[in-house]
Amino acid sequence: MRKKITILTLTSICILLSNCTIIYGGAKYQAHIQVPDHPKAEIYYDGVLKGKGRAVFKVKRNHADNLNIELKKDGCKKHTHSFNSKKARPLAVIGSISEVSSMVVNQQAAIPLGSILDLLIGSYWKPNVKNPLINKIDYDNFQYILEYPGCPVSN
């Protein structure tokens, strides 16, 4: 009996507090950083070394327009790539609109908690793939191919 109540409680919480954006993609995405011509270049995000030449780490979706990747290498000046643009995830927004509109059509007085939570955690956003340095791998993974200007190419 206790197991049934726990399952029912967890299911209810998931239904009330989740929407398509939380389920598909969540509040973070994987940033795949590559510095092809500089395999020894250190890659920093938020002041933390994430790798050399390549790195993979999670970024909050609502920070996609405030993403700074710093490159450092012996014998070269440090260089920062700043990404200041993000785009809405159209299907995520449509999903939230449909949740709210279905409540209106069905004349429900409920609060669309899933849509509000999606908005608060920023899961509506993705990096702006119109930037030539960013490629979409899938909805949860984005590739950044960075240059290191002013640093001689490594062999």
C-alpha positions in Angstrom: 0.0 0.0 0.0 2.8 2.4 0.9 4.6 1.7 -2.4 1.4 2.6 -4.3 1.0 5.9 -2.5 4.7 6.8 -3.2 4.3 6.0 -6.9 1.1 8.0 -7.1 2.7 10.9 -5.2 5.8 10.9 -7.5 3.7 10.6 -10.6 1.4 13.5 -9.5 4.4 15.7 -8.7 5.9 15.0 -12.2 2.7 15.8 -13.9 2.1 19.0 -12.0 5.7 20.3 -12.2 6.8 19.2 -15.6 6.3 20.3 -19.1 7.9 19.3 -22.4 10.9 21.5 -21.9 11.8 20.0 -18.6 11.4 16.5 -19.9 13.1 17.1 -23.3 16.3 19.0 -22.8 15.9 20.3 -19.3 17.5 23.4 -17.9 21.0 22.7 -19.1 22.6 21.6 -22.4 26.0 20.0 -23.1 28.5 22.4 -24.7 31.1 20.6 -26.8 34.1 23.0 -27.2 36.8 22.4 -29.8 39.9 24.4 -30.6 40.9 22.4 -33.7 44.2 24.2 -34.5 45.4 24.3 -30.9 45.1 20.9 -29.2 47.1 22.3 -26.2 44.9 25.3 -25.6 43.4 25.4 -22.2 39.6 25.9 -22.2 38.1 27.8 -19.2 34.4 28.3 -18.3 33.5 30.3 -15.3 37.2 30.4 -14.4 37.5 26.6 -14.2 39.7 24.6 -16.5 37.5 22.3 -18.5 40.0 20.7 -20.9 42.8 21.2 -23.4 41.9 21.4 -27.1 38.5 19.8 -26.4 36.0 20.0 -23.5 32.5 19.0 -22.7 30.5 20.6 -19.9 26.9 21.6 -19.0 25.7 25.1 -19.4 22.4 26.5 -18.1 20.1 27.2 -21.1 19.2 30.7 -19.8 23.0 31.5 -19.8 23.3 30.7 -23.5 23.4 34.5 -24.2 26.0 35.2 -21.5 28.6 32.4 -22.2 32.2 33.3 -22.1 34.9 30.7 -23.0 38.4 31.7 -22.3 41.4 30.2 -24.1 44.9 30.1 -22.7 48.1 28.7 -24.1 51.8 29.2 -23.2 53.3 31.8 -25.5 50.0 33.3 -26.5 47.7 36.0 -25.1 44.5 34.7 -23.5 41.5 35.1 -25.7 37.8 35.1 -24.7 35.0 34.1 -27.0 31.7 35.7 -25.8 28.4 34.4 -26.9 25.7 37.1 -26.4 22.7 35.7 -28.2 20.2 32.9 -27.5 17.0 31.7 -29.3 13.8 30.3 -28.0 13.1 26.6 -28.4 9.9 26.8 -30.6 8.5 23.4 -29.6 9.1 24.2 -25.9 7.2 27.4 -26.2 4.4 25.8 -28.2 4.1 23.0 -25.6 3.7 25.6 -22.8 1.1 27.6 -24.8 -0.8 24.4 -25.5 -0.8 23.5 -21.8 -2.2 26.9 -20.9 -4.7 27.0 -23.8 -6.0 23.5 -22.9 -6.7 24.7 -19.4 -8.6 27.7 -20.8 -10.6 25.6 -23.3 -11.4 23.1 -20.5 -12.3 26.0 -18.2 -9.9 24.8 -15.6 -8.8 27.2 -12.9 -5.5 25.5 -12.3 -2.2 27.3 -12.5 0.1 26.0 -15.3 2.9 25.1 -12.9 4.9 23.3 -15.6 5.0 26.4 -17.8 5.9 28.6 -14.9 8.7 26.3 -13.8 10.0 26.1 -17.4 10.1 29.9 -17.5 11.8 30.2 -14.1 14.6 27.7 -14.9 15.1 29.0 -18.4 14.5 25.8 -20.3 12.9 27.7 -23.2 16.3 28.7 -24.5 19.1 27.3 -26.7 22.3 28.8 -28.2 21.8 30.8 -31.3 23.0 28.5 -34.1 23.0 31.3 -36.6 26.4 32.1 -35.0 28.9 30.3 -37.4 30.9 29.0 -34.4 27.9 27.0 -33.0 26.5 23.8 -34.4 23.5 21.9 -33.1 24.2 18.2 -32.5 20.7 17.5 -31.0 18.4 19.3 -28.7 20.7 18.7 -25.7 24.1 19.1 -27.3 25.7 22.0 -29.1 29.2 22.2 -30.6 31.4 25.3 -30.4 34.3 25.3 -32.9 36.6 28.1 -31.7 39.6 29.8 -33.3 42.5 31.2 -31.3 43.4 34.5 -33.0 46.9 35.8 -32.6 48.2 32.4 -31.5 50.4 30.5 -34.0 48.9 27.3 -35.3 50.1 24.1 -33.5 51.5 21.2 -35.6 
